[in-house]
Amino acid sequence: MNKLRIFISSVQSEFATERQLLFEYISKDALLGSFFEPFIFENLPAADKDARKAYLEQVERSDIYLGLFGKNYGYEDYDGISPTEHEYDHASKHGKTRLVFLSNAENSERHKKMQQLIRKAEDAVIRKKFDTPGELKIAVYAALVNYMEEKELIRTVPFDAAICKGATVDDIDPERIRWFIQLAREKRNFPFSLSAAPDSVLTHLNLIKTEGLTQAALLLFGKQPQRFFITAEVRCALFPGYVVEKPITSYQVYKGDVFQQVDAAVDFVLSRIDLYVGDRSRSTDVPTQYELPPAAVKEAIVNAIAHRDYTSNASVQVMLFRDRLEIWNPGQLPYHLPLSKLKQPHASYPANPLLAEPLYLAGYIERMGTGIPDMIKDCLAAGLKEPELIQDEAFKSVIWRKRVSTVQVTEQATGEVTGEVTGEVTGEVERILYVLKGEMKRSEIQKALDLRHDENFRLNYILPALESGCIEMTFPDSPNHPNQKYRLTEKGKLLQKQLKIRNND
């Protein structure tokens, strides 16, 4: 089949980066690259030909006109018309499919003639606003997938963009969308307020179509995603030795949306590796350092969840052994991205773009292909061996531990502390004793331990610490008091002192 040609038009000086990004993305994406051949004017060989005639010929040769409209109008010819408008008019004249993407600027910021061009395009083409190059890429991806579906070029659309049959807006959790908005505003200046309607947010993220919700929408914000995707879960296991064998010291299956899965799986690992605690001689904050860099653990886990093959019956697996952490992802690398390139900064080609974009906006992943190089850098800086990346029936990330840890003998998770203290309380409670100073909110204790899954922290840390009598509430008769804090009891202070003595030995 001959590939469909896409003519990418813009005021070149305003969108030079975006044009090149789209050219590379469409060319190299496993799906889009099979159906489309992008064209940008910068790649046209030099020739003794009138520039205007040359680019209009390219419009005629193309099947799709893709316009990037921003603030500027561009160079005007003797008729007062820019190349961008000539290209748009020529595409209209020859009946080309026209896709127009607008930079998210105030109308007053745009050149008057650009305002007129946008109004001209209002009723004739698909329009979508974007704030960043990444958002533009995802919007183009969604538009081209819709185009292929409408033209019946593909019978089955990509998993993330496919309509989730049987799902309705009632299956979306508005609280999770509000949680996302707040985080995305903090991390990436997301342009929505907490009062925004859920369907507006879903539309902005390309997660809803006329026919219904995409499957990505349910995985990101569904009340019960596993009702639609049974294997969309993370299985975490702690093994006492170096191989997969019974008895398994600890085994957990985490469900929920993809954000919850990431948080729970990361906390599972951090709760079961060694934690080293310094003193407060230089700061009132408690200096803590995990045996494995939390950022590296999170990068490996979020990559597995974001880029997995959701059509597979397998689940993401997180396995902690005495000498290593392994994360298995049922998926394959893009054909043009070998393992060797993963260890260097590289272009980002997510397997599930509609899933990856909200994870980026919430600060869970980076967009520029630096995640794995950063993971390697963090591990080497911590004195660990370079992580291994393996592609066979699944994609595997292996993060090596520095030494054999005593954590694996039992599920007492602080590692080096033994004796009467570990006999009285769990490893999770010990960690609270390490970091609790004065009166602290639950969120402050959780942040000090670099843990993010609220329910896991409440069930496995706070409640056992209260039940053991090591900590107490400042408002014991009102557990949900807005100013609720926690402090050490006399028993907790004694155990904290013993922990410090043993940790310094």
C-alpha positions as CSV (number, residue, x, y, z in Angstrom):
1,M,0.0,0.0,0.0
2,N,1.2,3.5,-0.9
3,K,1.7,5.7,2.1
4,L,-0.5,8.8,2.5
5,R,1.4,12.0,2.3
6,I,1.0,14.6,5.0
7,F,2.0,18.2,4.2
8,I,3.0,20.0,7.5
9,S,2.5,23.7,7.1
10,S,3.2,26.6,9.6
11,V,5.0,29.9,10.0
12,Q,8.4,28.2,10.0
13,S,10.1,30.5,12.4
14,E,7.4,30.1,15.0
15,F,7.0,26.3,14.8
16,A,10.4,25.0,13.6
17,T,10.8,22.7,16.6
18,E,7.3,21.4,16.3
19,R,7.5,20.7,12.6
20,Q,10.7,18.6,13.0
21,L,9.2,16.8,16.0
22,L,6.1,15.8,14.0
23,F,8.2,14.8,11.0
24,E,10.3,12.4,13.1
25,Y,7.4,11.1,15.2
26,I,5.1,10.3,12.3
27,S,8.0,8.8,10.3
28,K,9.3,6.5,13.1
29,D,6.1,5.6,15.0
30,A,5.4,1.9,14.4
31,L,1.8,2.5,13.5
32,L,1.7,6.0,11.9
33,G,4.9,5.4,9.9
34,S,3.3,2.4,8.2
35,F,0.5,4.5,6.8
36,F,1.8,8.1,6.5
37,E,4.8,9.9,4.9
38,P,5.2,13.4,6.4
39,F,6.7,16.3,4.4
40,I,8.2,19.5,5.7
41,F,9.4,22.2,3.4
42,E,12.9,22.2,5.0
43,N,13.5,18.8,3.5
44,L,12.9,19.9,-0.1
45,P,16.1,19.8,-2.2
46,A,17.4,23.1,-3.4
47,A,16.3,23.8,-7.0
48,D,15.9,26.6,-9.4
49,K,12.2,26.8,-8.9
50,D,9.9,29.5,-7.5
51,A,9.4,28.8,-3.8
52,R,5.7,29.5,-3.8
53,K,5.2,27.2,-6.8
54,A,7.3,24.5,-5.1
55,Y,5.4,24.3,-1.9
56,L,2.0,24.5,-3.6
57,E,3.0,21.5,-5.8
58,Q,3.8,19.6,-2.5
59,V,0.3,20.5,-1.2
60,E,-1.2,19.0,-4.4
61,R,0.9,15.8,-4.1
62,S,-0.2,15.3,-0.5
63,D,-3.3,13.6,0.9
64,I,-3.6,15.5,4.1
65,Y,-2.8,19.2,5.0
66,L,-1.7,19.6,8.6
67,G,-1.6,23.2,9.6
68,L,0.0,24.8,12.7
69,F,-1.5,28.2,13.4
70,G,0.0,30.4,16.1
71,K,0.5,34.1,16.8
72,N,2.4,35.1,13.8
73,Y,1.1,35.4,10.2
74,G,4.5,35.3,8.4
75,Y,6.0,36.8,5.4
76,E,3.5,38.5,3.0
77,D,3.8,38.5,-0.7
78,Y,2.8,41.4,-3.1
79,D,-0.9,40.4,-2.5
80,G,-0.4,40.6,1.3
81,I,-0.9,36.8,1.7
82,S,1.5,34.6,3.6
83,P,2.7,31.1,2.4
84,T,0.7,29.5,5.3
85,E,-2.5,31.0,4.0
86,H,-1.6,30.1,0.4
87,E,-1.0,26.5,1.4
88,Y,-4.3,26.3,3.3
89,D,-6.3,27.8,0.4
90,H,-4.6,25.4,-2.1
91,A,-5.4,22.4,0.1
92,S,-9.1,23.6,0.3
93,K,-9.2,24.1,-3.5
94,H,-8.0,20.6,-4.2
95,G,-10.2,18.9,-1.6
96,K,-7.5,17.8,0.8
97,T,-8.3,16.6,4.3
98,R,-7.3,19.5,6.5
99,L,-6.2,19.2,10.1
100,V,-5.5,22.4,11.9
101,F,-3.8,22.7,15.3
102,L,-3.8,26.1,17.2
103,S,-1.3,27.2,19.8
104,N,-3.2,28.0,23.0
105,A,-2.8,31.8,22.8
106,E,-5.3,34.6,23.5
107,N,-6.9,35.9,20.3
108,S,-5.6,39.4,21.0
109,E,-2.1,38.0,20.8
110,R,-2.5,36.8,17.3
111,H,-1.7,38.8,14.2
112,K,-5.0,40.2,12.7
113,K,-4.5,38.2,9.5
114,M,-3.9,35.0,11.5
115,Q,-7.2,35.7,13.3
116,Q,-8.8,35.9,9.9
117,L,-7.2,32.7,8.7
118,I,-8.4,30.8,11.8
119,R,-11.9,32.1,11.3
120,K,-11.7,30.9,7.7
121,A,-10.8,27.4,8.9
122,E,-13.4,27.3,11.6
123,D,-16.2,25.5,9.8
124,A,-14.1,23.5,7.3
125,V,-11.5,21.5,9.3
126,I,-10.8,19.7,12.5
127,R,-9.2,22.1,15.0
128,K,-7.4,21.4,18.2
129,K,-5.5,23.6,20.6
130,F,-2.1,22.7,22.2
131,D,0.2,24.3,24.8
132,T,3.4,22.3,24.3
133,P,5.1,20.3,21.6
134,G,4.2,17.1,23.5
135,E,0.5,18.0,23.6
136,L,0.7,18.7,19.9
137,K,2.2,15.3,19.2
138,I,-0.6,13.6,21.1
139,A,-3.3,15.6,19.4
140,V,-1.9,14.7,16.0
141,Y,-1.7,11.1,17.0
142,A,-5.4,11.0,18.0
143,A,-6.4,12.9,14.8
144,L,-4.5,10.5,12.5
145,V,-5.8,7.4,14.3
146,N,-9.4,8.8,13.8
147,Y,-8.6,9.4,10.2
148,M,-7.4,5.8,9.6
149,E,-10.4,4.5,11.4
150,E,-12.9,6.6,9.4
151,K,-11.2,5.7,6.1
152,E,-11.1,2.0,7.2
153,L,-7.4,1.8,6.8
154,I,-7.3,-0.1,10.0
155,R,-9.9,-2.5,11.4
156,T,-8.5,-2.4,14.9
157,V,-7.3,0.9,16.3
158,P,-4.5,1.2,18.8
159,F,-5.4,0.0,22.3
160,D,-5.3,3.4,24.0
161,A,-7.3,5.1,21.4
162,A,-10.0,2.4,21.0
163,I,-13.5,3.0,22.4
164,C,-14.1,1.1,25.6
165,K,-17.3,-0.8,24.9
166,G,-19.9,-0.6,27.6
167,A,-18.2,2.3,29.4
168,T,-20.0,5.5,30.2
169,V,-19.0,8.8,31.9
170,D,-20.4,7.3,35.1
171,D,-17.5,4.9,35.1
172,I,-15.1,7.9,35.4
173,D,-14.1,9.0,39.0
174,P,-14.4,12.8,39.1
175,E,-12.3,12.8,42.3
176,R,-9.4,11.2,40.5
177,I,-9.7,13.8,37.7
178,R,-9.6,16.6,40.4
179,W,-6.6,14.9,42.0
180,F,-4.9,14.8,38.6
181,I,-5.7,18.5,37.8
182,Q,-4.2,19.6,41.1
183,L,-1.0,17.6,40.5
184,A,-0.7,18.6,36.8
185,R,-1.1,22.2,37.7
186,E,1.8,22.0,40.2
187,K,4.0,19.9,37.9
188,R,3.3,21.3,34.4
189,N,1.1,24.3,34.7
190,F,-1.9,22.4,33.4
191,P,-4.5,25.0,32.1
192,F,-7.5,23.7,34.0
193,S,-9.0,24.7,37.4
194,L,-10.2,22.2,40.0
195,S,-13.8,23.1,39.1
196,A,-13.4,22.0,35.4
197,A,-15.9,19.6,34.1
198,P,-14.5,16.1,33.8
199,D,-15.6,15.8,30.1
200,S,-13.7,19.0,29.3
201,V,-10.6,17.6,30.8
202,L,-11.1,14.3,29.0
203,T,-11.6,16.1,25.7
204,H,-8.5,18.2,26.2
205,L,-6.5,15.0,26.8
206,N,-8.0,13.3,23.7
207,L,-9.6,10.6,25.9
208,I,-13.2,11.0,24.7
209,K,-14.7,10.7,21.3
210,T,-18.2,11.1,19.8
211,E,-18.7,7.4,20.2
212,G,-17.6,7.2,23.8
213,L,-14.7,6.9,26.2
214,T,-11.3,5.6,25.0
215,Q,-9.7,2.7,26.9
216,A,-7.0,5.0,28.1
217,A,-9.6,7.2,29.9
218,L,-10.7,4.2,31.9
219,L,-7.2,3.1,32.8
220,L,-6.3,6.7,33.9
221,F,-9.5,7.8,35.7
222,G,-11.8,4.8,35.9
223,K,-13.6,4.0,39.2
224,Q,-12.9,0.3,38.6
225,P,-10.6,-0.1,35.6
226,Q,-10.2,-3.9,36.1
227,R,-13.9,-4.4,35.4
228,F,-12.9,-3.6,31.8
229,F,-9.3,-4.8,31.8
230,I,-8.8,-7.8,34.0
231,T,-5.0,-8.0,33.6
232,A,-4.3,-4.3,34.0
233,E,-2.7,-4.8,37.4
234,V,0.8,-5.0,39.0
235,R,1.9,-8.2,40.8
236,C,4.6,-7.6,43.4
237,A,6.6,-10.4,45.1
238,L,9.4,-10.5,47.6
239,F,11.6,-13.6,47.4
240,P,14.0,-14.7,50.2
241,G,16.7,-15.8,47.8
242,Y,18.0,-15.3,44.3
243,V,15.4,-17.1,42.2
244,V,11.6,-17.4,41.8
245,E,10.7,-20.0,44.4
246,K,8.3,-20.8,47.2
247,P,7.7,-19.8,49.9
248,I,7.2,-16.2,48.7
249,T,7.9,-13.9,51.6
250,S,5.3,-11.3,50.5
251,Y,3.0,-11.2,47.5
252,Q,0.6,-8.3,46.6
253,V,-1.6,-7.6,43.6
254,Y,-2.3,-3.9,43.0
255,K,-5.3,-2.8,41.0
256,G,-6.9,0.6,40.5
257,D,-6.0,3.3,38.0
258,V,-2.5,3.5,36.5
259,F,-1.4,6.2,39.0
260,Q,-2.5,4.1,41.9
261,Q,-0.7,1.1,40.5
262,V,2.6,3.0,40.2
263,D,2.4,4.4,43.7
264,A,1.5,1.1,45.3
265,A,4.2,-0.8,43.5
266,V,6.9,1.8,44.3
267,D,5.9,1.8,47.9
268,F,6.0,-2.1,48.0
269,V,9.7,-1.9,47.0
270,L,10.7,1.0,49.2
271,S,9.0,-0.7,52.2
272,R,11.1,-3.8,51.7
273,I,14.6,-2.5,51.0
274,D,17.1,-1.0,53.5
275,L,16.7,2.5,54.7
276,Y,19.6,4.4,56.1
277,V,19.0,7.3,58.5
278,G,21.4,10.0,59.4
279,D,21.2,12.5,62.3
280,R,19.9,16.0,62.7
281,S,23.2,17.7,63.4
282,R,23.0,19.9,60.3
283,S,19.3,20.1,59.8
284,T,16.0,19.6,61.5
285,D,15.0,17.3,58.7
286,V,15.9,13.7,59.0
287,P,18.3,12.7,56.3
288,T,17.2,9.3,54.9
289,Q,18.6,7.2,52.0
290,Y,17.1,4.1,50.5
291,E,19.3,1.3,49.4
292,L,18.0,1.7,45.9
293,P,17.3,5.3,44.5
294,P,13.6,5.8,44.7
295,A,13.6,7.8,41.4
296,A,15.2,4.8,39.6
297,V,12.7,2.4,41.1
298,K,9.8,4.6,40.1
299,E,11.2,5.1,36.6
300,A,11.4,1.4,36.0
301,I,7.9,0.7,37.3
302,V,6.2,3.6,35.6
303,N,7.8,2.7,32.3
304,A,6.5,-0.9,32.6
305,I,2.9,0.3,33.3
306,A,2.9,3.1,30.7
307,H,4.5,1.2,27.8
308,R,3.1,-2.3,28.4
309,D,1.1,-4.2,25.8
310,Y,-2.4,-4.1,27.3
311,T,-3.8,-6.6,24.8
312,S,-1.6,-9.2,26.5
313,N,-3.0,-11.6,29.1
314,A,0.1,-11.1,31.2
315,S,0.5,-8.5,34.0
316,V,3.4,-6.2,35.0
317,Q,5.5,-8.0,37.5
318,V,7.7,-6.5,40.2
319,M,10.1,-9.0,41.9
320,L,12.5,-8.2,44.7
321,F,15.3,-10.7,45.2
322,R,18.3,-10.7,47.6
323,D,20.6,-9.2,45.0
324,R,18.3,-7.4,42.5
325,L,14.9,-5.8,41.6
326,E,13.3,-7.1,38.4
327,I,10.4,-5.4,36.6
328,W,8.7,-7.3,33.8
329,N,6.6,-5.6,31.2
330,P,4.5,-7.5,28.7
331,G,5.6,-5.5,25.7
332,Q,8.2,-4.9,23.0
333,L,10.5,-2.1,22.1
334,P,9.8,-0.1,18.9
335,Y,11.7,-1.7,16.0
336,H,13.8,1.4,15.5
337,L,14.8,1.7,19.1
338,P,17.4,-0.9,20.1
339,L,18.5,-1.6,23.7
340,S,21.7,0.3,23.1
341,K,19.9,3.5,22.3
342,L,17.7,3.3,25.4
343,K,20.8,4.0,27.5
344,Q,21.3,7.3,25.8
345,P,19.0,10.3,25.5
346,H,16.6,9.5,22.7
347,A,13.3,10.5,21.1
348,S,10.2,9.3,23.0
349,Y,8.0,6.8,21.2
350,P,5.5,5.6,23.8
351,A,3.5,2.5,23.0
352,N,0.4,4.1,24.5
353,P,0.7,7.9,23.8
354,L,-2.8,8.8,25.2
355,L,-1.8,7.0,28.4
356,A,1.7,8.4,28.6
357,E,0.7,12.1,28.2
358,P,-1.3,12.4,31.5
359,L,1.5,10.5,33.3
360,Y,3.8,13.1,32.0
361,L,1.5,16.0,33.0
362,A,1.3,14.6,36.5
363,G,5.1,14.4,36.8
364,Y,5.3,10.6,36.8
365,I,7.4,10.4,33.6
366,E,9.6,12.7,31.5
367,R,8.8,13.2,27.8
368,M,12.3,13.7,26.3
369,G,13.5,10.1,26.5
370,T,15.8,10.8,29.4
371,G,14.1,8.5,31.9
372,I,16.3,5.4,31.5
373,P,19.6,7.3,31.2
374,D,18.6,9.1,34.4
375,M,17.8,5.7,36.1
376,I,21.2,4.5,35.1
377,K,22.9,7.7,36.4
378,D,21.1,7.5,39.7
379,C,22.1,3.9,40.3
380,L,25.7,4.5,39.4
381,A,25.8,7.6,41.7
382,A,24.5,5.3,44.5
383,G,27.4,3.0,44.0
384,L,25.3,0.3,42.3
385,K,26.0,-1.7,39.2
386,E,24.6,-0.4,36.0
387,P,21.0,-1.6,35.5
388,E,20.4,-4.2,32.8
389,L,17.7,-3.9,30.1
390,I,16.6,-7.2,28.5
391,Q,14.2,-7.8,25.7
392,D,12.9,-11.4,25.2
393,E,9.3,-12.5,25.6
394,A,8.9,-9.5,27.9
395,F,10.8,-6.3,28.5
396,K,12.8,-6.5,31.7
397,S,14.6,-3.9,33.8
398,V,17.0,-5.2,36.4
399,I,18.3,-2.9,39.2
400,W,21.1,-4.4,41.2
401,R,21.3,-4.2,44.9
402,K,24.5,-3.1,46.5
403,R,24.8,-6.0,48.9
404,V,22.9,-8.9,50.4
405,S,20.3,-7.4,52.7
406,T,19.0,-8.8,55.9
407,V,15.6,-7.5,54.8
408,Q,15.0,-10.6,52.8
409,V,15.2,-13.0,55.8
410,T,11.9,-11.7,57.2
411,E,9.6,-9.0,56.2
412,Q,11.1,-6.6,58.8
413,A,11.8,-3.9,56.3
414,T,14.5,-1.7,57.9
415,G,17.2,-4.1,57.2
416,E,20.1,-3.4,59.6
417,V,18.1,-3.1,62.8
418,T,17.8,-6.4,64.7
419,G,17.2,-7.5,68.2
420,E,14.5,-6.5,70.7
421,V,13.3,-3.5,68.7
422,T,12.3,-5.5,65.6
423,G,10.7,-8.1,67.9
424,E,8.3,-5.5,69.1
425,V,7.2,-3.6,65.9
426,T,7.1,-4.1,62.2
427,G,9.7,-2.7,59.8
428,E,7.1,-0.1,58.6
429,V,6.6,1.1,62.2
430,E,10.4,1.3,62.7
431,R,10.6,3.7,59.7
432,I,8.0,6.0,61.2
433,L,10.1,6.0,64.4
434,Y,13.2,6.9,62.4
435,V,11.7,10.1,60.9
436,L,9.0,11.3,63.4
437,K,10.1,14.5,65.1
438,G,7.9,16.5,67.3
439,E,4.4,16.6,65.9
440,M,4.0,15.9,62.2
441,K,1.0,15.5,59.8
442,R,0.5,12.2,58.1
443,S,1.5,13.7,54.7
444,E,4.7,15.0,56.3
445,I,5.7,11.6,57.6
446,Q,4.8,10.0,54.2
447,K,6.9,12.6,52.3
448,A,9.9,12.1,54.6
449,L,9.8,8.4,53.7
450,D,9.2,9.2,49.9
451,L,6.0,7.1,49.8
452,R,3.0,8.1,47.7
453,H,0.3,5.5,48.0
454,D,-2.0,6.9,50.7
455,E,-4.0,3.8,51.5
456,N,-0.9,1.6,51.7
457,F,0.7,4.2,54.1
458,R,-2.4,4.3,56.3
459,L,-2.8,0.5,56.5
460,N,0.8,-0.6,56.8
461,Y,2.4,2.3,58.6
462,I,0.1,4.6,60.5
463,L,-2.4,2.1,61.8
464,P,0.2,-0.5,63.1
465,A,2.2,2.4,64.7
466,L,-1.0,3.5,66.5
467,E,-1.9,-0.1,67.5
468,S,1.6,-0.8,68.8
469,G,1.4,2.3,71.1
470,C,4.5,3.9,69.5
471,I,2.7,7.0,68.3
472,E,-0.5,8.8,69.2
473,M,-2.8,11.4,67.6
474,T,-2.9,15.0,68.8
475,F,-6.7,14.8,68.4
476,P,-7.5,11.2,69.5
477,D,-11.2,11.8,69.8
478,S,-11.4,13.2,66.2
479,P,-9.3,11.0,63.9
480,N,-10.3,13.0,60.8
481,H,-9.6,16.4,62.3
482,P,-8.2,18.7,59.6
483,N,-5.2,19.6,61.9
484,Q,-4.5,16.1,63.0
485,K,-0.9,15.3,63.7
486,Y,1.1,12.4,65.2
487,R,3.8,12.3,67.9
488,L,5.8,9.7,69.7
489,T,4.5,8.2,72.9
490,E,6.9,7.4,75.7
491,K,7.2,3.8,74.3
492,G,7.9,5.3,70.9
493,K,10.6,7.6,72.2
494,L,12.3,4.6,73.9
495,L,12.2,2.5,70.8
496,Q,13.4,5.4,68.7
497,K,16.4,5.8,71.0
498,Q,17.2,2.1,70.8
499,L,16.9,2.3,67.0
500,K,19.4,5.2,66.8
501,I,21.9,3.4,69.1
502,R,21.7,0.2,67.0
503,N,21.9,2.2,63.7
504,N,25.0,4.0,64.8
505,D,26.8,0.7,65.8
